[in-house]
Amino acid sequence: MTLEESFKKLDEITAKMEDSQLSLEERFVLYKEGVNLIKFCSEKIDTVEKQLKLVNDDLSVKEV
């Protein structure tokens, strides 16, 4: 799943959770799914940040 797909799914979960007809159990399932997606997104973003740092560090060394 891409970050974009994850963000879209998070938007869908948020919209569903705003439905006042949902039971507490249904909200909890959606909440858990959202937390897992946020964790996934965070890990993906951390990975990209680390890769960017490596590229930037490599460029800095070549410029010196």
NUFIFI-216053 format. One record per atom (N, C-alpha, C): residue in one letter; atom name; x negated, y, z. Coordinates in pm, whole numbers, plus 50000, padded with zeros to 5 digits. Layout:
N
SITE aa at  east north    up
SITE  a CA     X     Y     Z
...
This chain:
64
SITE aa at  east north    up
SITE  m  N 49915 49882 50000
SITE  m CA 50000 50000 50000
SITE  m  C 49911 50124 50000
SITE  t  N 49946 50219 49917
SITE  t CA 49868 50343 49912
SITE  t  C 49914 50439 50022
SITE  l  N 49835 50543 50042
SITE  l CA 49873 50645 50140
SITE  l  C 50004 50712 50098
SITE  e  N 50016 50739 49971
SITE  e CA 50137 50804 49922
SITE  e  C 50260 50718 49948
SITE  e  N 50248 50588 49922
SITE  e CA 50359 50496 49949
SITE  e  C 50392 50490 50098
SITE  s  N 50287 50493 50179
SITE  s CA 50306 50490 50324
SITE  s  C 50379 50616 50373
SITE  f  N 50338 50731 50320
SITE  f CA 50404 50856 50359
SITE  f  C 50551 50856 50317
SITE  k  N 50577 50804 50197
SITE  k CA 50715 50797 50150
SITE  k  C 50797 50707 50241
SITE  k  N 50740 50593 50280
SITE  k CA 50809 50499 50368
SITE  k  C 50833 50564 50504
SITE  l  N 50737 50640 50554
SITE  l CA 50755 50711 50681
SITE  l  C 50870 50812 50672
SITE  d  N 50880 50880 50559
SITE  d CA 50992 50972 50538
SITE  d  C 51125 50898 50542
SITE  e  N 51128 50780 50478
SITE  e CA 51250 50700 50477
SITE  e  C 51286 50654 50618
SITE  i  N 51188 50612 50693
SITE  i CA 51211 50567 50831
SITE  i  C 51265 50682 50915
SITE  t  N 51205 50800 50899
SITE  t CA 51251 50917 50974
SITE  t  C 51397 50947 50943
SITE  a  N 51431 50943 50815
SITE  a CA 51569 50971 50775
SITE  a  C 51665 50867 50834
SITE  k  N 51624 50741 50832
SITE  k CA 51709 50635 50889
SITE  k  C 51728 50654 51039
SITE  m  N 51622 50694 51108
SITE  m CA 51630 50709 51253
SITE  m  C 51721 50823 51295
SITE  e  N 51743 50917 51204
SITE  e CA 51832 51029 51233
SITE  e  C 51980 50988 51225
SITE  d  N 52006 50869 51173
SITE  d CA 52143 50818 51163
SITE  d  C 52195 50783 51302
SITE  s  N 52298 50852 51345
SITE  s CA 52350 50831 51480
SITE  s  C 52422 50697 51496
SITE  q  N 52443 50626 51387
SITE  q CA 52513 50497 51393
SITE  q  C 52419 50380 51427
SITE  l  N 52290 50405 51426
SITE  l CA 52194 50298 51454
SITE  l  C 52194 50260 51601
SITE  s  N 52178 50131 51625
SITE  s CA 52169 50085 51763
SITE  s  C 52027 50112 51815
SITE  l  N 52012 50100 51944
SITE  l CA 51881 50119 52006
SITE  l  C 51782 50017 51951
SITE  e  N 51826 49895 51933
SITE  e CA 51738 49790 51881
SITE  e  C 51692 49823 51739
SITE  e  N 51784 49872 51656
SITE  e CA 51748 49907 51519
SITE  e  C 51650 50024 51516
SITE  r  N 51671 50119 51605
SITE  r CA 51579 50232 51614
SITE  r  C 51440 50186 51659
SITE  f  N 51438 50092 51752
SITE  f CA 51310 50043 51801
SITE  f  C 51234 49970 51691
SITE  v  N 51303 49891 51609
SITE  v CA 51238 49823 51497
SITE  v  C 51179 49925 51400
SITE  l  N 51257 50028 51369
SITE  l CA 51208 50134 51280
SITE  l  C 51091 50208 51343
SITE  y  N 51099 50234 51473
SITE  y CA 50991 50302 51543
SITE  y  C 50861 50222 51533
SITE  k  N 50870 50092 51559
SITE  k CA 50751 50007 51550
SITE  k  C 50693 50007 51409
SITE  e  N 50780 50000 51309
SITE  e CA 50734 50004 51171
SITE  e  C 50664 50137 51142
SITE  g  N 50721 50245 51191
SITE  g CA 50659 50376 51173
SITE  g  C 50524 50387 51240
SITE  v  N 50514 50337 51360
SITE  v CA 50386 50340 51433
SITE  v  C 50280 50261 51356
SITE  n  N 50318 50146 51305
SITE  n CA 50224 50064 51228
SITE  n  C 50180 50136 51100
SITE  l  N 50273 50204 51035
SITE  l CA 50238 50280 50915
SITE  l  C 50145 50397 50949
SITE  i  N 50170 50464 51059
SITE  i CA 50083 50574 51101
SITE  i  C 49943 50523 51130
SITE  k  N 49934 50409 51194
SITE  k CA 49803 50348 51222
SITE  k  C 49732 50315 51091
SITE  f  N 49805 50256 50995
SITE  f CA 49749 50223 50865
SITE  f  C 49697 50349 50796
SITE  c  N 49779 50455 50795
SITE  c CA 49740 50581 50731
SITE  c  C 49616 50640 50798
SITE  s  N 49612 50637 50927
SITE  s CA 49499 50691 51001
SITE  s  C 49370 50616 50965
SITE  e  N 49379 50485 50958
SITE  e CA 49261 50405 50922
SITE  e  C 49215 50435 50780
SITE  k  N 49311 50450 50688
SITE  k CA 49277 50483 50549
SITE  k  C 49209 50619 50541
SITE  i  N 49264 50716 50611
SITE  i CA 49207 50851 50610
SITE  i  C 49068 50851 50673
SITE  d  N 49050 50778 50782
SITE  d CA 48918 50768 50845
SITE  d  C 48816 50709 50747
SITE  t  N 48857 50607 50673
SITE  t CA 48768 50543 50576
SITE  t  C 48726 50643 50468
SITE  v  N 48821 50717 50416
SITE  v CA 48791 50817 50313
SITE  v  C 48700 50926 50370
SITE  e  N 48726 50971 50491
SITE  e CA 48641 51073 50553
SITE  e  C 48498 51023 50568
SITE  k  N 48480 50899 50608
SITE  k CA 48346 50842 50621
SITE  k  C 48276 50835 50485
SITE  q  N 48351 50797 50382
SITE  q CA 48293 50790 50248
SITE  q  C 48253 50929 50199
SITE  l  N 48338 51028 50226
SITE  l CA 48304 51166 50187
SITE  l  C 48179 51215 50259
SITE  k  N 48168 51181 50386
SITE  k CA 48050 51221 50463
SITE  k  C 47924 51159 50403
SITE  l  N 47933 51033 50365
SITE  l CA 47817 50967 50304
SITE  l  C 47779 51034 50173
SITE  v  N 47877 51067 50091
SITE  v CA 47850 51133 49964
SITE  v  C 47789 51271 49989
SITE  n  N 47847 51346 50082
SITE  n CA 47795 51479 50113
SITE  n  C 47654 51472 50170
SITE  d  N 47630 51376 50258
SITE  d CA 47496 51360 50314
SITE  d  C 47395 51325 50205
SITE  d  N 47438 51240 50112
SITE  d CA 47351 51200 50002
SITE  d  C 47319 51321 49914
SITE  l  N 47417 51405 49889
SITE  l CA 47394 51525 49808
SITE  l  C 47301 51621 49879
SITE  s  N 47315 51633 50009
SITE  s CA 47231 51724 50088
SITE  s  C 47085 51679 50081
SITE  v  N 47062 51551 50086
SITE  v CA 46926 51498 50083
SITE  v  C 46864 51525 49947
SITE  k  N 46941 51508 49841
SITE  k CA 46889 51529 49705
SITE  k  C 46859 51676 49677
SITE  e  N 46932 51765 49741
SITE  e CA 46911 51908 49719
SITE  e  C 46787 51960 49788
SITE  v  N 46743 51893 49891
SITE  v CA 46629 51941 49971
SITE  v  C 46501 51915 49902
